[in-house]
Amino acid sequence: MLSRTFATLAITTLFTGSALAEEGGSGHYFPGSMSSFIDGIPASETVIFRLNVLDYAGEFDSDVTVPVAGLAALDVEVDSFAVGLTGVWRPPIDLGERWSYAAAITVPFVDIEVEADVRVPADPQQRTVRRSDSDSGLGDVLLFPLMLNYNVSPALNYNFRVGLYAPTGDYEVGQLANTGKNYWSIEPTAAMVYLNPKSGREFSAFLGATFNEENDKTDYESGTQAHLEVTASQHFPLWGGLGGAGLTGFWYKQITGDSGDGANYGDFKAKSLGIGPVVSWVGDVAGVSTVASFKWLHESGVERRPEGDTLFLKIVTKF
């Protein structure tokens, strides 16, 4: 029962809720967005919906100059809240006994506020003024046209997916806060999800990379970012369903430098680590199959990115 419940309710995809919605300070992918059984691929024909909620607060080191939408910003502080609505379709396509295919889309709505010291243009004394900008609305939509899963055993699955970030959010040069990035990104990800149906033990790992096109409004091309997310958790009977508790974490590193005529501050390679607790629950709510996952991630070892704390909530329903 445990393995069937997770197999039919688990889905894949993440949502964009960028900490800075600009090149240099962050990529399209938000570190820690994927990492557990809830990010798997459904094994049988189904349609699944997911609500994704993200709350983030962080800041850069005060001496780091951040290229933000054509501006040079210092002492940057970020507050971001995002809600992503996800739909996953596992069609009746037969790829063999152990294979399954799915596709997904996530539509994010972002509310972001950025405060920073901004250098006054053409000022020979390089003076700065303190400025705060905010924006809210549609973010960059995420498409997953290809999602494949290979079922090794009742406890073990391997999967592969390709994500596409489309520049659907608002973007304005000279604005500290934007809901979009004004460029496309492609993101292949490979994953292993181990969940023992007898013991309830889980170990999941997701390894991916994000490749970015150039922002044609600033002539800035962000470098490639690599990321690894892992979760170790124990699942157990709870409230008529199955509860779970464990640890989750991520490693994020920009592996190629930024480039283009607008990249005036070097390669701006970034890195970050994050770790924190995760809890989950699987069961029926008013007759609807439901999976919920909540985690908190605290960042450390950060370079050229905002450092802070992230709260993730995911609620999956299958009809």
Backbone hydrogen bonds, N-H to C=O, Kabsch-Sander energy under -0.5 kcal/mol:
donor,donor_aa,acceptor,acceptor_aa,energy
5,T,1,M,-2.5
6,F,2,L,-2.0
7,A,3,S,-2.3
8,T,4,R,-2.2
9,L,5,T,-1.6
10,A,6,F,-2.3
11,I,38,I,-1.6
25,G,23,E,-1.0
26,S,22,E,-1.0
33,S,30,F,-1.7
39,D,36,S,-2.3
40,G,37,F,-1.8
43,A,7,A,-1.0
46,T,90,R,-1.5
48,I,88,V,-2.5
49,F,317,T,-2.4
50,R,86,T,-2.3
51,L,315,I,-2.7
52,N,50,R,-0.5
52,N,84,G,-2.7
53,V,313,L,-2.9
54,L,82,A,-2.7
55,D,311,L,-2.0
56,Y,80,S,-3.1
57,A,309,D,-1.6
58,G,78,V,-2.2
59,E,307,E,-1.7
60,F,76,V,-2.4
64,V,61,D,-1.9
65,T,63,D,-0.5
66,V,64,V,-0.6
66,V,73,A,-3.3
68,V,66,V,-0.9
68,V,71,L,-2.1
69,A,67,P,-0.6
71,L,68,V,-2.1
73,A,66,V,-2.6
73,A,71,L,-0.6
74,L,117,D,-2.7
77,E,115,E,-3.0
78,V,58,G,-3.2
79,D,113,E,-2.4
80,S,56,Y,-2.8
81,F,111,D,-2.8
82,A,54,L,-2.5
83,V,109,F,-2.4
84,G,52,N,-2.9
85,L,107,V,-2.2
86,T,50,R,-2.8
86,T,84,G,-0.6
87,G,105,I,-2.4
88,V,48,I,-2.8
89,W,103,A,-2.9
90,R,46,T,-2.8
90,R,88,V,-0.5
93,I,91,P,-2.2
94,D,92,P,-0.5
95,L,93,I,-0.8
95,L,96,G,-0.5
100,S,149,N,-1.6
102,A,147,M,-2.0
103,A,89,W,-2.1
104,A,144,F,-2.1
105,I,87,G,-1.9
106,T,142,L,-2.7
107,V,85,L,-2.5
109,F,83,V,-2.6
110,V,137,G,-3.1
111,D,81,F,-2.9
112,I,135,D,-3.0
113,E,79,D,-2.7
114,V,133,D,-2.8
115,E,77,E,-2.4
116,A,131,R,-2.7
117,D,74,L,-3.1
118,V,116,A,-0.6
118,V,129,V,-3.1
119,R,72,A,-1.8
120,V,127,R,-2.9
123,D,120,V,-1.5
126,Q,123,D,-2.1
129,V,118,V,-2.2
131,R,116,A,-2.9
133,D,114,V,-2.7
135,D,112,I,-2.4
137,G,110,V,-2.2
139,G,108,P,-2.8
140,D,179,T,-0.6
141,V,139,G,-0.6
142,L,106,T,-2.3
143,L,164,L,-3.0
144,F,104,A,-3.1
146,L,162,V,-0.8
147,M,102,A,-0.9
148,L,160,F,-3.3
149,N,100,S,-2.3
150,Y,158,Y,-3.8
151,N,98,R,-2.6
151,N,149,N,-0.5
152,V,150,Y,-0.8
152,V,156,L,-1.7
153,S,156,L,-1.8
156,L,153,S,-0.5
157,N,193,V,-2.0
158,Y,150,Y,-2.6
159,N,191,A,-2.2
160,F,148,L,-2.6
161,R,189,T,-2.3
162,V,146,L,-2.3
163,G,187,E,-2.6
164,L,143,L,-2.9
165,Y,185,S,-2.5
166,A,141,V,-2.9
166,A,164,L,-0.6
168,T,166,A,-2.3
170,D,138,L,-0.8
174,G,69,A,-3.1
175,Q,172,E,-1.7
176,L,174,G,-0.5
178,N,176,L,-0.5
180,G,170,D,-2.3
185,S,165,Y,-1.4
186,I,211,F,-2.5
187,E,163,G,-2.9
189,T,161,R,-2.5
190,A,207,L,-2.8
191,A,159,N,-2.8
192,M,205,A,-2.5
193,V,157,N,-2.8
194,Y,192,M,-0.5
194,Y,203,F,-2.1
195,L,155,A,-3.0
195,L,193,V,-0.6
196,N,201,R,-2.6
200,G,196,N,-2.4
202,E,233,S,-2.9
203,F,194,Y,-2.6
204,S,231,T,-2.3
205,A,192,M,-2.5
206,F,229,E,-2.6
207,L,190,A,-3.1
208,G,227,H,-2.6
209,A,188,P,-1.7
210,T,225,Q,-2.8
211,F,186,I,-2.9
211,F,209,A,-0.5
213,E,184,W,-2.7
215,N,220,Y,-3.2
216,D,182,N,-0.6
216,D,214,E,-0.8
218,T,215,N,-1.0
219,D,215,N,-1.6
220,Y,215,N,-1.2
221,E,259,S,-3.0
222,S,220,Y,-0.6
225,Q,210,T,-1.8
226,A,253,K,-3.3
227,H,208,G,-2.5
228,L,251,W,-2.6
229,E,206,F,-2.5
230,V,249,G,-2.3
231,T,204,S,-2.2
232,A,247,L,-2.5
233,S,202,E,-2.0
234,Q,245,A,-2.5
235,H,200,G,-2.1
236,F,243,G,-2.5
238,L,241,G,-2.2
241,G,238,L,-2.4
242,L,282,V,-2.9
243,G,236,F,-3.6
244,G,280,S,-1.8
245,A,234,Q,-1.8
246,G,278,V,-2.1
247,L,232,A,-2.3
248,T,276,G,-2.8
249,G,230,V,-2.3
250,F,274,G,-2.4
251,W,228,L,-2.5
252,Y,272,S,-2.6
253,K,226,A,-2.7
254,Q,270,A,-3.5
255,I,224,T,-2.3
255,I,253,K,-0.6
256,T,224,T,-1.1
258,D,267,D,-2.7
259,S,221,E,-2.5
262,G,219,D,-3.0
263,A,260,G,-1.5
264,N,262,G,-1.7
271,K,303,E,-1.9
272,S,252,Y,-2.5
273,L,300,S,-2.1
274,G,250,F,-2.1
275,I,298,H,-1.6
276,G,248,T,-2.3
278,V,246,G,-2.1
279,V,294,F,-2.7
280,S,244,G,-2.0
281,W,292,A,-2.3
282,V,242,L,-2.4
283,G,290,T,-2.4
285,V,288,V,-2.6
288,V,285,V,-1.6
289,S,318,K,-0.8
290,T,283,G,-3.3
291,V,316,V,-2.3
292,A,281,W,-2.6
293,S,314,K,-2.5
294,F,279,V,-2.8
295,K,312,F,-2.2
296,W,277,P,-1.8
297,L,310,T,-2.6
298,H,275,I,-2.1
299,E,308,G,-2.3
300,S,273,L,-2.5
303,E,271,K,-2.4
307,E,59,E,-2.8
309,D,57,A,-1.9
310,T,297,L,-2.4
311,L,55,D,-2.4
312,F,295,K,-2.7
313,L,53,V,-2.4
314,K,293,S,-2.6
315,I,51,L,-2.3
316,V,291,V,-3.6
317,T,49,F,-2.7
318,K,289,S,-1.7
319,F,47,V,-0.9
